[in-house]
Amino acid sequence: MRLFAAVWPPTDVLDHLDLALASVRGAPAGLSSAVRWSARETWHLTVAFYGEVPEGVVPGLTTDLAELAAGIEPYELALRGAGVFSHRTLWVGVGGDLESQRAVTRGCVEAGESASGATDNRPRDRPHLTVGRVRPGSRPPRRRSSRPDRPGQRPDMNGPDDEDVAASLVRALAVYEGPRWLVDQLTLVSSRPGAGRGGGPLYERVETFVLGR
């Protein structure tokens, strides 16, 4: 069973983000089409990734996560800004009570180590929500120079006007700021790669833990 722990934004927050992304997806052909956009049902904030976990480990993991959630009071977050990892993975950032978010992350990682011995070594210091991935080899539309620089020179098709696809989209989302919401739940999720819409992952909630109880 492939598992991870996550914070799932509520419907109104996802609605707001969906509307903002609609304008970006409507960018000139060759830019938006260069991205494989993630399905809305996959939008979440990963706090710990556990990988393949034997079913016998799950009860202990859920117990630890329930205890963790009970000791953390609800806190506020908001989706804000954007960025890119490795020139390919597009994400929307997070603002608000990041100290509480990082405390949840530390606790969830420790719960996984305690239950299965597995260590999540991925950096989690920058909470984010992945919205898409640039297709390999994609480039935005090229703009032709108005005239050659030298007599007999062909118009430049690969000059300074070329822009990186990911960087262009990050600029379009840089000023995004979504509504604040109260994080009052933590979710343990199973993942089946390739089983979801468009060949993406299929996520199913295994258990939800209420914060502060």
Backbone torsions as a table, in degrees:
resi	resn	phi	psi	omega
1	MET	NA	123.2	-178.3
2	ARG	-92.5	119.1	-170.7
3	LEU	-127.6	153.5	168.9
4	PHE	-151.2	159.4	175.8
5	ALA	-103.8	142.1	-173.6
6	ALA	-148.1	158.4	166.6
7	VAL	-106.9	127.1	-176.4
8	TRP	-108.1	116.6	177.9
9	PRO	-62.7	149.5	179.3
10	PRO	-72.4	170.4	-174.3
11	THR	-57.4	-43.4	-176.5
12	ASP	-66.1	-32.5	177.4
13	VAL	-69.1	-42.3	178.1
14	LEU	-67.9	-35.4	176.2
15	ASP	-59.5	-44.3	-178.4
16	HIS	-63.6	-44.7	178.7
17	LEU	-65.3	-40.9	179.9
18	ASP	-58.7	-41.4	179.9
19	LEU	-65.9	-40.9	179.2
20	ALA	-65.8	-40.3	-179.4
21	LEU	-70.9	-25.2	179.5
22	ALA	-59.1	-39.3	179.8
23	SER	-69.9	-33.0	179.0
24	VAL	-73.0	-39.6	178.7
25	ARG	-65.4	-21.9	179.0
26	GLY	-87.2	13.6	178.3
27	ALA	-63.8	166.5	-178.5
28	PRO	-51.4	143.9	178.6
29	ALA	-55.1	138.9	-177.5
30	GLY	101.4	-21.6	177.0
31	LEU	-99.5	-64.8	178.8
32	SER	-62.3	-37.2	-178.2
33	SER	-70.0	-12.5	177.7
34	ALA	-79.4	-2.2	-176.7
35	VAL	-115.7	137.4	170.3
36	ARG	-93.3	102.0	-175.4
37	TRP	-75.4	138.1	179.0
38	SER	-76.2	146.8	-179.9
39	ALA	-69.0	143.6	-177.6
40	ARG	-54.6	-37.8	-177.0
41	GLU	-67.1	-7.7	178.1
42	THR	-100.1	-0.2	-175.4
43	TRP	-73.7	117.5	-177.8
44	HIS	-160.1	170.8	173.7
45	LEU	-108.7	110.1	177.5
46	THR	-73.0	130.8	176.5
47	VAL	-109.1	-23.4	175.2
48	ALA	-161.5	137.6	178.4
49	PHE	-111.5	126.1	-175.8
50	TYR	-103.4	-15.6	-179.2
51	GLY	69.8	-154.3	-180.0
52	GLU	-73.1	118.7	-176.3
53	VAL	-122.1	127.5	176.1
54	PRO	-59.5	143.9	-177.2
55	GLU	-59.7	-29.2	179.9
56	GLY	-66.7	-17.3	-179.4
57	VAL	-85.4	-22.7	-172.0
58	VAL	-59.3	-44.4	-179.8
59	PRO	-57.7	-42.3	178.7
60	GLY	-66.3	-38.1	179.0
61	LEU	-65.6	-44.0	180.0
62	THR	-65.3	-35.6	177.4
63	THR	-63.3	-45.0	180.0
64	ASP	-65.1	-40.1	179.8
65	LEU	-68.3	-35.5	177.5
66	ALA	-64.3	-41.3	178.2
67	GLU	-66.0	-40.2	177.6
68	LEU	-61.2	-49.6	-178.0
69	ALA	-60.2	-38.5	-178.4
70	ALA	-63.4	-27.6	-177.0
71	GLY	-92.4	3.0	-179.2
72	ILE	-119.5	125.3	179.5
73	GLU	-76.1	150.4	176.4
74	PRO	-55.1	149.5	-177.3
75	TYR	-145.0	164.4	-174.9
76	GLU	-101.8	142.0	172.9
77	LEU	-134.8	167.3	172.8
78	ALA	-151.8	140.9	174.6
79	LEU	-74.9	137.1	-172.2
80	ARG	-157.6	132.0	175.2
81	GLY	69.2	-169.7	-177.0
82	ALA	-158.7	166.9	178.4
83	GLY	-164.6	-175.0	-179.2
84	VAL	-144.3	140.4	173.8
85	PHE	-107.1	133.8	174.8
86	SER	53.8	32.4	177.5
87	HIS	62.3	11.9	-175.2
88	ARG	-133.1	-44.6	-172.2
89	THR	-88.0	114.5	-178.8
90	LEU	-90.4	133.9	-179.3
91	TRP	-139.8	156.0	172.8
92	VAL	-104.6	133.4	-175.0
93	GLY	-82.0	-176.4	-174.7
94	VAL	-134.8	137.3	173.1
95	GLY	-124.7	176.5	-179.5
96	GLY	110.8	-144.2	-177.2
97	ASP	-80.9	78.5	-176.5
98	LEU	-73.5	-23.9	177.5
99	GLU	-64.0	-43.4	177.6
100	SER	-66.0	-39.7	178.4
101	GLN	-61.4	-42.0	179.3
102	ARG	-69.1	-32.5	176.1
103	ALA	-65.3	-40.0	175.9
104	VAL	-62.0	-43.4	179.9
105	THR	-60.5	-49.3	-179.7
106	ARG	-59.0	-44.0	-179.2
107	GLY	-64.6	-39.5	-179.6
108	CYS	-69.5	-38.9	176.9
109	VAL	-63.6	-44.1	179.7
110	GLU	-64.6	-36.5	178.2
111	ALA	-62.7	-39.5	177.8
112	GLY	-66.5	-40.2	178.3
113	GLU	-65.1	-39.9	-179.7
114	SER	-68.0	-40.4	-174.9
115	ALA	-78.8	-38.8	-172.8
116	SER	-126.3	-10.6	-176.8
117	GLY	82.0	-3.4	-179.9
118	ALA	-79.1	138.3	-179.9
119	THR	-110.2	129.6	175.2
120	ASP	-90.8	102.2	-176.6
121	ASN	-91.8	2.9	-179.4
122	ARG	-72.8	139.3	178.1
123	PRO	-60.8	131.2	179.7
124	ARG	-124.0	19.6	-175.9
125	ASP	-82.3	-4.8	179.0
126	ARG	-126.0	86.2	-179.1
127	PRO	-56.9	139.5	-177.2
128	HIS	-158.9	165.2	177.2
129	LEU	-124.2	118.1	-177.6
130	THR	-76.0	129.1	-178.8
131	VAL	-113.6	-13.4	179.3
132	GLY	177.8	170.9	177.8
133	ARG	-135.6	132.9	179.7
134	VAL	-70.5	133.1	178.9
135	ARG	-68.8	138.0	-179.0
136	PRO	-56.0	135.2	176.8
137	GLY	80.3	4.4	-178.9
138	SER	-77.1	148.6	174.2
139	ARG	-140.2	149.8	176.2
140	PRO	-71.2	168.1	178.1
141	PRO	-58.0	140.2	178.5
142	ARG	-92.1	144.4	178.5
143	ARG	-105.9	133.5	-178.0
144	ARG	-81.4	138.7	176.1
145	SER	-62.4	148.8	-178.1
146	SER	-67.6	-31.4	177.9
147	ARG	-157.6	157.7	177.9
148	PRO	-65.0	150.9	177.6
149	ASP	-74.6	-31.1	-178.3
150	ARG	-131.3	152.8	177.4
151	PRO	-56.4	130.2	178.4
152	GLY	86.4	-8.3	179.7
153	GLN	-79.7	139.6	177.5
154	ARG	-75.9	148.6	177.4
155	PRO	-55.1	139.9	-176.8
156	ASP	-76.2	122.6	178.0
157	MET	-104.9	-2.5	-175.4
158	ASN	-133.1	30.6	-174.1
159	GLY	-87.1	-158.3	-173.3
160	PRO	-68.6	-11.1	179.6
161	ASP	-76.9	-13.9	177.0
162	ASP	-63.8	137.3	-179.8
163	GLU	-128.0	143.3	176.5
164	ASP	-67.1	134.3	-177.2
165	VAL	-56.9	-51.5	-176.7
166	ALA	-61.3	-44.5	-179.1
167	ALA	-62.3	-37.2	179.2
168	SER	-63.2	-43.2	-179.0
169	LEU	-72.2	-35.5	176.6
170	VAL	-61.8	-41.7	177.6
171	ARG	-61.2	-38.3	-179.2
172	ALA	-65.8	-27.5	-177.3
173	LEU	-104.9	2.0	-172.8
174	ALA	-59.5	-33.1	-176.4
175	VAL	-95.1	5.6	-178.0
176	TYR	-64.2	137.3	173.2
177	GLU	-145.0	118.5	-178.6
178	GLY	-93.1	174.7	179.6
179	PRO	-70.6	149.7	176.3
180	ARG	-74.2	150.0	174.6
181	TRP	-142.5	157.2	-179.9
182	LEU	-90.8	116.2	175.9
183	VAL	-79.3	110.8	-179.0
184	ASP	-127.0	9.6	179.3
185	GLN	-142.8	151.3	172.8
186	LEU	-124.0	140.1	-174.3
187	THR	-125.2	135.6	170.8
188	LEU	-96.2	126.1	-170.6
189	VAL	-125.9	140.5	171.9
190	SER	-98.8	148.1	-176.6
191	SER	-128.4	132.2	174.3
192	ARG	-120.8	99.4	-177.8
193	PRO	-58.5	136.1	175.9
194	GLY	79.0	-1.6	-176.6
195	ALA	-97.1	-3.6	-177.5
196	GLY	-95.8	-171.1	-178.5
197	ARG	-62.7	133.9	178.3
198	GLY	67.3	20.6	179.9
199	GLY	83.1	6.3	177.9
200	GLY	-81.8	-175.9	-179.7
201	PRO	-74.1	152.6	173.1
202	LEU	-107.2	120.5	-179.1
203	TYR	-104.9	134.6	176.3
204	GLU	-131.1	132.9	-178.4
205	ARG	-77.7	123.7	180.0
206	VAL	-84.9	-46.2	179.5
207	GLU	-161.2	148.0	178.8
208	THR	-116.8	137.8	-177.1
209	PHE	-119.7	126.4	179.8
210	VAL	-81.7	132.9	178.9
211	LEU	-75.8	146.2	172.5
212	GLY	80.0	14.1	177.9
213	ARG	-121.2	NA	NA
